[in-house]
């Protein structure tokens, strides 16, 4: 699987600075740019930035940060992970990513999704009761925009368009577009219907639980007559020089962010035993380069995917260990996974 693609994802988690206090949002955004430059230099294929509107995360407009990264990198592909299309305008999303595509010489990708958080809906004046229709209508419009021809469209969630031409155009004539899915069969089938590549967010449990979704996507594209692209998967993790160092750096920050979010969703506090079990048998990729590489290789084989993205930040992880994790992923983990799969 020499053509396997490796990505790094972040939501722009606000890290601890040298003093131990959290840095400013502005500093956190600039830190992501530095990590992207390092990822570009060390052989990572894709950097994906998530959109959030919460105090723990500094990135609310991934494409703005990606535009800055585009001017400082030369080869890494630049994606969102995800763009919450339901609470955005498809025309503006297309225009912003087409602009990033221009600045990066064709390296932009957008991953569309409904989002695992809902803060953007009240923030931008959308009703959560329209959750499904917002995404259904907006992805339909976005698919038309990708043809880069005048668009005629009507729906209930935004103003109609009548032979409207949208600029800028991309040089290639097609903006690479994925759909991020968290585990809904209906979302998988919708992705197949539009012929988009599928990115599966696997944040807990054994990866092979999602094998039926990969199979569903391939069967649906065959039945609908659309293109079955290589499937991607995205999971959280952290890499340090040893297994022990990775756990001791990651666990206390993971616990804080997991319990803060869990409190809003009715989850009980996470226990260390659960954390260790998720590392051993689930979808936390924590440890030394060797440990993480073996686990990624096993997941890739179990699901037969063509892309693996590691969410490399979690909570207030300090800047130094974050940079080291990016370096180890590019220089150690990626080559090891390729060697394991080749063997």
Secondary structure, DSSP 4 states (H G I P E B T S, - for coil): -TT-EEEEEE--BPPB-TTSSBPPHHHHHHHHHHHHHHHHHTT--EEEE----STTB--S-HHHHHHHHHTT-SS-EEEES-EEGGGS-HHHHHHHHHHHHHHTTS-EEEEEE--S--HHHHHTT--GGGHHHHHHHHHHHHHHHTT-S-EEE--SSS--EEEE--SPPPSSS--EEEEEESS-HHHHHHHHHHT-EEEEE--SS-GGGGHHHHHHHHHHHHHHT---PPPEEEEEEEE-SSHHHHHHHHHHHHHHHHHHHHHTTTPPPP-HHHHHHHHHHSSEEEESHHHHHHHHHHHHHHHT-SEEEEE---TT--HHHHHHHHHHIIIIIHHHHHHHHH-
